[in-house]
Amino acid sequence: MLPGNLERLRQRNVKAKRNLALREFSLGVEGLERFVAGQPLRRVHQCVFGVLALESEAVDPRL
C-alpha cells in the first residue's frame, strides 16, 4: 500500500457508516434473542423491519 493511500483512507469520515452498522447489528441480535426466547413472530419482525429501515438510509458507498 502506498503511504498516500493510507493517509487518504484515514481522512474519510466513517463514523456515520460505523454507527449505522452497529445499530443494524444490535437490532439483529435483539431479533435473534426474541426468536430464541419464543416471543411472538410479530416481535421478531419488528427488529427485522427496523434493520430494513436502516438499510434505506443514504450512506456514501465508497466507505
N, C-alpha and C positions, 0 to 999 in steps of 0.2 A: 504494500500500500504506500502510496506517495504521501510525504509529510503534509502537503497542502490539502489533500483529501481528508485526512483525519481532522484537521482544524476546521474545515468546511462542515464536516458532519457534526462536530461539537457545537457549532453555532446554530444548528437547526433547533427550532422550538418544538420539542416532542412532548411537552407537558400535557397538552390537551389530548393527544392520542394515548398517552400512557394512562391518564385518568379515565378516559373512555374505556380502554381495555380492562382496567381494574373494576370499573362498575359492571361491565358485561360479565366478567369472571365471577364477581360476587353474586350477581343475580343467578348465574348458572349453578353455583354451589348451593344457593338458597333453594332453587328449584329441585335439585337433587335431594337435599335434606328433607324437603316437604314430601317428595315422592317416596323416599325410604321410610319416612315416618307414617306413611299410609294416609296422608291427608287427601282430601278430595282433589280430583284432577283439575278442577277449576282453580284451585290454589296453586298448583304446579304451573298451570298455563299462564297465570298472572306473571310469573317470572319469565316465562318464555316470551310473552308479548312485550315485556319490559326490555329484554335483550334485543328483540326485533326493532323496537322503537329507537333504541340507542344506535343501532346499526344504520339507521336512516339519517343520523346527524352527519353533516358535512365535515370531513377531515381531509387534510392535504394527503393525497395518495402517494406522494413521494417519500413520506416518512416511514 
